[in-house]
Amino acid sequence: MTLKTGRNSIIGNTLANIARPRGRKPSRLVDKCCTTTTSHDDQRLKANVPLKAQYLPVDEFTLGGDCLLKECPEGGESRRYAKMRLCPLCGPKLSAFCMIMSVWGVLFLGLLGVFFYVQAVNLFPDLHFEQEEPVEGIVLPLTTAVIEDKYAEKATQCWVAAGLKASDMVGDWIVVKKLGRGGCGAVFEVCTKHGNETKHLAMKVESRDLDHNDQLLRAEAGILKRMQYSKHVPIFVAAGRTAMFNFLLMELLGKSLSELHKVAPHHQFTMATVLKIALQALNALRDLHSIYFIHRDVKPGNFASGLKNVNILYILDFGLSRQFATYDATTKALKLRKPRARASFRGTVAYCSVNVHKHLEQGRHDDLWYLRKNY
């Protein structure tokens, strides 16, 4: 089977459909540089009747392709013909408008490629190089690095001065292992036996050699006791002190959100998990704000799942919490604390709000800012 290129051929009709202006019926193709006419137009040309300008403006293109409409140089007639962008006789010819659109198209495709590359790196982190852990005290701002180094030194001093190690006794509790350390304290897993039952708890300690203003465990124990009505805080067991350290005993919890995020597939939570976390975190902050305290250090490391009930989210570490108002039972009035002209930096650099960087007094909205940056 051979394909002809004449007026009524398949290729001719196809090119005519592509090159025709919008709104016109298919026309027959004349074998001369993609010139398109209809049978009615041919009759008018033979009678030397000028054609009416029924074609699109010069720089407007149709669905089939970008066309440049020009006056025919033969005979001074007002007949027009369309030069296709990929015309086999005339070669590629573009109008200025089409060239500009082509440049913008290349830029758009480039940006689209960068976007999909970033998404691929986030979804498939194994395809990307592994970033090293930031070096403490170097990547942070100078003032913050000094603060973090000071707290790290205090935390080390806390559990080293306490001299706690596995199998040591603290009252009726036996030290099992060290779970970690915070800004001004260390956390140990301890156990105690009641008959045939062994109960595991978490014990947070801080050295008594610290300055009085740096001993935050007593205030944290007070907040924890006042929040026992909330299901989003661990159960308070006991608090006390020895000759070397203060301690706080509470319910042992599961992994923190930061640890769970590291072991999640592709290091990402599902949308359902994110919504559940956000809702329970808001409820936990609501319970804390209801006793007129703000957290000031909301981050994934200070939220943990339950050890038995993994569907419950718990809020931790009230060492940096501050009371923002007092309630007078006599007058039944709420009195807000007067904000300081310059507040000290309290929080974590990666999660804190703009007000913290400006050394402004924090409020309840700053806790929500922390939450927004986390999730």
ZIVEN-V551334 format. One record per residue. D_LAST is the distance of its C-alpha to the last C-alpha in Angstrom with 2 decimals. Layout:
BEGIN
<<D_LAST> <D_LAST>>
END
This chain:
BEGIN
<<65.08> <65.05> <62.91> <64.90> <63.67> <65.98> <65.46> <64.75> <63.05> <59.61> <58.15> <59.74> <58.33> <54.84> <54.90> <56.33> <53.48> <50.95> <52.84> <53.82> <52.36> <50.03> <51.98> <55.20> <56.69> <57.09> <59.92> <62.27> <61.80> <64.68> <65.03> <64.73> <61.53> <59.20> <61.35> <60.62> <63.21> <64.18> <67.68> <68.12> <67.22> <69.79> <72.51> <71.69> <71.78> <75.19> <76.44> <75.08> <72.84> <69.74> <66.39> <64.07> <60.74> <58.58> <55.98> <52.54> <52.15> <52.20> <48.52> <47.12> <46.31> <46.45> <44.37> <46.72> <46.53> <46.97> <50.61> <52.78> <55.63> <58.75> <62.38> <64.75> <67.17> <70.01> <72.70> <70.85> <69.63> <66.52> <65.23> <61.62> <59.99> <56.43> <55.67> <52.84> <50.26> <51.40> <55.04> <57.18> <59.99> <58.37> <55.34> <51.79> <51.96> <49.03> <49.07> <47.26> <44.66> <43.98> <43.70> <41.08> <39.08> <39.36> <37.94> <34.92> <34.50> <34.47> <31.85> <29.66> <30.09> <29.27> <25.97> <25.21> <26.08> <23.79> <20.84> <21.68> <22.25> <18.79> <17.36> <19.91> <18.99> <15.33> <16.66> <19.63> <19.03> <22.53> <24.07> <22.80> <24.10> <22.38> <21.26> <22.79> <21.10> <21.29> <24.40> <23.90> <25.78> <26.21> <23.05> <22.09> <24.01> <27.36> <26.94> <23.59> <25.11> <27.99> <25.86> <23.92> <27.31> <28.83> <26.29> <26.58> <30.33> <30.18> <28.09> <30.61> <33.42> <32.04> <32.33> <35.24> <37.24> <36.56> <38.10> <36.23> <36.44> <36.59> <39.31> <39.61> <40.19> <38.53> <40.55> <40.40> <37.29> <37.46> <34.94> <33.59> <31.27> <28.89> <25.21> <23.88> <23.98> <21.98> <22.78> <26.10> <26.59> <26.76> <25.98> <28.56> <29.05> <32.32> <34.40> <37.31> <39.94> <41.22> <44.12> <43.00> <39.30> <37.04> <33.98> <31.13> <29.21> <26.99> <28.85> <27.38> <30.09> <30.78> <34.06> <36.53> <37.67> <34.69> <35.37> <35.28> <32.41> <30.36> <30.99> <27.86> <28.24> <30.55> <28.21> <25.34> <27.81> <28.73> <25.22> <24.71> <28.07> <27.33> <24.14> <25.94> <25.92> <22.17> <21.22> <17.95> <19.95> <22.30> <25.99> <27.98> <31.17> <33.04> <33.05> <35.91> <37.29> <39.80> <42.04> <39.41> <35.93> <33.99> <32.04> <29.69> <29.77> <27.06> <25.82> <24.78> <21.31> <19.86> <17.46> <14.38> <10.89> <11.59> <14.89> <13.80> <11.51> <14.72> <16.90> <14.91> <16.81> <16.19> <13.41> <11.03> <10.07> <11.75> <10.63> <12.38> <10.71> <7.12> <9.00> <10.96> <8.49> <7.04> <10.79> <12.17> <10.11> <11.39> <14.74> <14.91> <14.45> <16.92> <19.36> <19.20> <19.77> <22.58> <24.59> <24.12> <21.99> <18.81> <16.85> <16.42> <14.56> <11.16> <9.52> <9.00> <12.79> <13.54> <12.29> <14.62> <16.03> <19.61> <22.50> <24.42> <22.01> <19.03> <17.46> <17.06> <14.21> <15.82> <15.04> <17.19> <18.97> <20.34> <22.48> <21.15> <21.01> <23.36> <25.22> <24.89> <27.65> <30.64> <32.22> <36.00> <37.36> <40.75> <39.81> <36.64> <34.88> <31.55> <31.99> <29.21> <29.60> <30.83> <28.34> <29.58> <30.70> <28.88> <26.31> <25.79> <22.63> <20.48> <17.07> <15.51> <16.01> <12.91> <10.61> <13.26> <14.05> <17.03> <19.26> <19.09> <20.31> <22.98> <24.05> <23.72> <23.47> <20.04> <19.46> <17.25> <15.41> <14.46> <12.67> <10.58> <10.17> <8.91> <6.28> <5.50> <5.74> <3.79> <0.00>>
END
